Structure formats: structure tokens, C-alpha cells
């Protein structure tokens, strides 16, 4: 029975601490940091996608170079 009481008290304390942390206006809000990190990752993947498509473009042109002139490549 003591374990159950200990777990309930621990859960209540943890819940109060998390509530205080999320509602803190001076130390920075965890949600704001999460949104900033998400935006940074989103922009990073856009930049990586553009760069990889730019790197693949000349490879496609070079592989299709002789086919433009009617050459048959096996």
C-alpha cells in the first residue's frame, strides 16, 4: 500500500513541476523552443532537397546527352 501512496505523491509532484515549467513566462516556454527547432529542421530539409536536386540535374543531362543526338546506347 505504501508504494501506491508514494507513486501518487510522486505523480502529483511531477505534475505540479511540469505545470509550473510550462507556464513560466520568464525562463522561456518549452513550446516556443520546440516550434523554433521544428522550423529550423523544416528549413534545413528544404535546403537539402534543393541542393540534392541541383546536384542530380547535371547527372541526368550527361546521361541523356547522347540520346539527344539519336545514339543508341545499350
ROBA-249589 format. One record per atom (N, C-alpha, C): residue in one letter; residue number from 1; x, y, z; atom name. Coordinates in steps of 0.001 Angstrom, whole numbers, padded with zeros to 6 digits. Atoms other than C-alpha are relative to their C-alpha. Layout:
% ROBA-249589
NODE rest  nr       u       v       w atom
NODE    a NUM       X       Y       Z   CA
...
***
This chain:
% ROBA-249589
NODE rest  nr       u       v       w atom
NODE    x   1  000825 -001201  000000    N
NODE    x   1  000000  000000  000000   CA
NODE    x   1  000865  001260  000000    C
NODE    x   2 -000861 -001166 -000068    N
NODE    x   2  002902  002340  000697   CA
NODE    x   2  000545  000380 -001372    C
NODE    x   3 -000478 -000290  001346    N
NODE    x   3  004124  002008 -002862   CA
NODE    x   3 -001019  000827 -000768    C
NODE    x   4  001056 -000712  000713    N
NODE    x   4  000805  003189 -004208   CA
NODE    x   4 -000075  001457  000453    C
NODE    x   5  000033 -001362 -000526    N
NODE    x   5  000795  006245 -001928   CA
NODE    x   5  001219  000774 -000489    C
NODE    x   6 -001222 -000647  000467    N
NODE    x   6  004403  007022 -002886   CA
NODE    x   6 -000105  000373 -001477    C
NODE    x   7  000153 -000263  001433    N
NODE    x   7  003594  006751 -006596   CA
NODE    x   7 -000970  001142 -000231    C
NODE    x   8  000969 -001090  000148    N
NODE    x   8  000561  009023 -006228   CA
NODE    x   8  000617  001343  000375    C
NODE    x   9 -000652 -001251 -000402    N
NODE    x   9  002600  011645 -004363   CA
NODE    x   9  001034  000432 -001032    C
NODE    x  10 -001005 -000302  001001    N
NODE    x  10  005408  011424 -006881   CA
NODE    x  10 -000656  000532 -001270    C
NODE    x  11  000731 -000441  001189    N
NODE    x  11  002938  011769 -009770   CA
NODE    x  11 -000542  001408  000184    C
NODE    x  12  000551 -001326 -000277    N
NODE    x  12  001323  014795 -008127   CA
NODE    x  12  001104  001060 -000009    C
NODE    x  13 -001121 -000943 -000017    N
NODE    x  13  004674  016487 -007512   CA
NODE    x  13  000518  000232 -001418    C
NODE    x  14 -000470 -000118  001373    N
NODE    x  14  005819  015760 -011054   CA
NODE    x  14 -000959  000820 -000853    C
NODE    x  15  001016 -000737  000741    N
NODE    x  15  002564  017089 -012468   CA
NODE    x  15  000080  001488  000319    C
NODE    x  16 -000098 -001410 -000386    N
NODE    x  16  002897  020334 -010484   CA
NODE    x  16  001258  000645 -000561    C
NODE    x  17 -001255 -000540  000533    N
NODE    x  17  006538  020812 -011528   CA
NODE    x  17 -000089  000235 -001498    C
NODE    x  18  000153 -000177  001439    N
NODE    x  18  005722  020273 -015188   CA
NODE    x  18 -000939  001153 -000331    C
NODE    x  19  000943 -001087  000218    N
NODE    x  19  002787  022651 -014949   CA
NODE    x  19  000672  001351  000215    C
NODE    x  20 -000733 -001234 -000253    N
NODE    x  20  004990  025350 -013424   CA
NODE    x  20  000987  000298 -001128    C
NODE    x  21 -000997 -000193  001051    N
NODE    x  21  007637  024802 -016098   CA
NODE    x  21 -000648  000470 -001295    C
NODE    x  22  000664 -000392  001238    N
NODE    x  22  005185  025105 -018979   CA
NODE    x  22 -000606  001392  000090    C
NODE    x  23  000638 -001298 -000155    N
NODE    x  23  003558  028235 -017546   CA
NODE    x  23  000988  001111  000339    C
NODE    x  24 -001016 -000994 -000330    N
NODE    x  24  006844  030012 -016778   CA
NODE    x  24  000153  000983 -001157    C
NODE    x  25 -000080 -001011  001042    N
NODE    x  25  006936  033302 -018693   CA
NODE    x  25  001394  000610 -000116    C
NODE    x  26 -001290 -000671  000000    N
NODE    x  26  010467  034391 -017839   CA
NODE    x  26  001139 -000917 -000450    C
NODE    x  27 -001074  000932  000339    N
NODE    x  27  012587  031291 -018346   CA
NODE    x  27 -000095 -000546 -001411    C
NODE    x  28  000192  000525  001339    N
NODE    x  28  011309  030560 -021820   CA
NODE    x  28 -000976 -001159  000018    C
NODE    x  29  001022  001037  000072    N
NODE    x  29  008483  028346 -022842   CA
NODE    x  29  000503 -001149 -000858    C
NODE    x  30 -000455  001191  000712    N
NODE    x  30  009235  024798 -023945   CA
NODE    x  30 -000662 -000102 -001371    C
NODE    x  31  000713  000048  001273    N
NODE    x  31  006628  025055 -026687   CA
NODE    x  31  000653  000906 -001029    C
NODE    x  32 -000660 -000921  000926    N
NODE    x  32  008367  028065 -028232   CA
NODE    x  32  001301 -000598 -000515    C
NODE    x  33 -001248  000622  000430    N
NODE    x  33  011686  026232 -028292   CA
NODE    x  33 -000263 -001158 -000948    C
NODE    x  34  000333  001124  000871    N
NODE    x  34  010068  023176 -029844   CA
NODE    x  34 -000416  000501 -001384    C
NODE    x  35  000407 -000557  001294    N
NODE    x  35  008485  025315 -032573   CA
NODE    x  35  001194  000551 -000768    C
NODE    x  36 -001190 -000521  000669    N
NODE    x  36  011793  027032 -033315   CA
NODE    x  36  000864 -001128 -000554    C
NODE    x  37 -000791  001135  000479    N
NODE    x  37  013617  023713 -033572   CA
NODE    x  37 -000690 -000667 -001188    C
NODE    x  38  000748  000582  001117    N
NODE    x  38  010862  022330 -035812   CA
NODE    x  38  000119  000838 -001261    C
NODE    x  39 -000148 -000885  001154    N
NODE    x  39  011064  025364 -038094   CA
NODE    x  39  001398 -000112 -000585    C
NODE    x  40 -001383  000130  000481    N
NODE    x  40  014849  025062 -038297   CA
NODE    x  40  000196 -001312 -000750    C
NODE    x  41 -000127  001294  000684    N
NODE    x  41  014611  021371 -039215   CA
NODE    x  41 -000741  000026 -001335    C
NODE    x  42  000777 -000108  001243    N
NODE    x  42  011936  022136 -041832   CA
NODE    x  42  000787  000762 -001057    C
NODE    x  43 -000791 -000794  000945    N
NODE    x  43  014095  024827 -043461   CA
NODE    x  43  001243 -000772 -000436    C
NODE    x  44 -001169  000811  000342    N
NODE    x  44  017136  022522 -043307   CA
NODE    x  44 -000344 -001029 -001062    C
NODE    x  45  000365  001013  000983    N
NODE    x  45  015300  019783 -045201   CA
NODE    x  45 -000374  000614 -001344    C
NODE    x  46  000272 -000677  001270    N
NODE    x  46  014090  022270 -047818   CA
NODE    x  46  001309  000324 -000703    C
NODE    x  47 -001293 -000341  000601    N
NODE    x  47  017657  023460 -048394   CA
NODE    x  47  000711 -001260 -000501    C
NODE    x  48 -000640  001254  000420    N
NODE    x  48  018988  019888 -048533   CA
NODE    x  48 -000690 -000556 -001241    C
NODE    x  49  000730  000481  001174    N
NODE    x  49  016253  018925 -051011   CA
NODE    x  49  000343  000778 -001250    C
NODE    x  50 -000353 -000830  001151    N
NODE    x  50  017052  021844 -053296   CA
NODE    x  50  001424 -000300 -000458    C
NODE    x  51 -001391  000262  000365    N
NODE    x  51  020785  021159 -053174   CA
NODE    x  51  000163 -001374 -000660    C
NODE    x  52 -000133  001321  000618    N
NODE    x  52  020396  017459 -053950   CA
NODE    x  52 -000628 -000027 -001390    C
NODE    x  53  000588 -000039  001339    N
NODE    x  53  018092  018200 -056875   CA
NODE    x  53  000905  000759 -000958    C
NODE    x  54 -000953 -000715  000857    N
NODE    x  54  020660  020694 -058201   CA
NODE    x  54  001197 -000882 -000345    C
NODE    x  55 -001126  000885  000283    N
NODE    x  55  023383  018066 -057915   CA
NODE    x  55 -000381 -001132 -000944    C
NODE    x  56  000445  001077  000889    N
NODE    x  56  021303  015427 -059735   CA
NODE    x  56 -000265  000492 -001415    C
NODE    x  57  000366 -000543  001304    N
NODE    x  57  020402  017748 -062610   CA
NODE    x  57  001085 -000195 -001052    C
NODE    x  58 -001015  000226  001035    N
NODE    x  58  023772  017670 -064441   CA
NODE    x  58  000242 -001490 -000290    C
NODE    x  59 -000164  001429  000247    N
NODE    x  59  023989  013894 -063988   CA
NODE    x  59 -001047 -000516 -000971    C
NODE    x  60  001056  000408  000933    N
NODE    x  60  020663  013452 -065770   CA
NODE    x  60  000271  000543 -001387    C
NODE    x  61 -000315 -000564  001305    N
NODE    x  61  021767  015770 -068537   CA
NODE    x  61  001126 -000762 -000679    C
NODE    x  62 -001130  000710  000602    N
NODE    x  62  025040  013920 -069053   CA
NODE    x  62 -000384 -001410 -000434    C
NODE    x  63  000399  001354  000392    N
NODE    x  63  023372  010505 -069127   CA
NODE    x  63 -000907  000018 -001232    C
NODE    x  64  000893 -000093  001162    N
NODE    x  64  020854  011679 -071732   CA
NODE    x  64  000629  000779 -001148    C
NODE    x  65 -000646 -000845  001013    N
NODE    x  65  023422  013622 -073791   CA
NODE    x  65  000017 -000671 -001365    C
NODE    x  66 -000105  000670  001292    N
NODE    x  66  023979  011008 -076483   CA
NODE    x  66 -001369 -000391 -000545    C
NODE    x  67  001344  000344  000472    N
NODE    x  67  020317  010081 -076640   CA
NODE    x  67 -000653  001177 -000698    C
NODE    x  68  000544 -001171  000679    N
NODE    x  68  019521  013633 -077704   CA
NODE    x  68  000408  000034 -001461    C
NODE    x  69 -000486  000017  001387    N
NODE    x  69  021556  013062 -080865   CA
NODE    x  69 -000427 -001249 -000737    C
NODE    x  70  000506  001183  000664    N
NODE    x  70  019857  009754 -081657   CA
NODE    x  70  000896 -001207  000150    C
NODE    x  71 -000902  001138 -000183    N
NODE    x  71  022596  007462 -080433   CA
NODE    x  71 -000719 -001087  000782    C
NODE    x  72  000578  001132 -000720    N
NODE    x  72  021615  004011 -079254   CA
NODE    x  72  001064 -000530  000948    C
NODE    x  73 -000945  000455 -001010    N
NODE    x  73  023336  003094 -076012   CA
NODE    x  73 -000600 -001223  000680    C
NODE    x  74  000516  001218 -000642    N
NODE    x  74  022993 -000406 -074660   CA
NODE    x  74  000563 -000148  001376    C
***
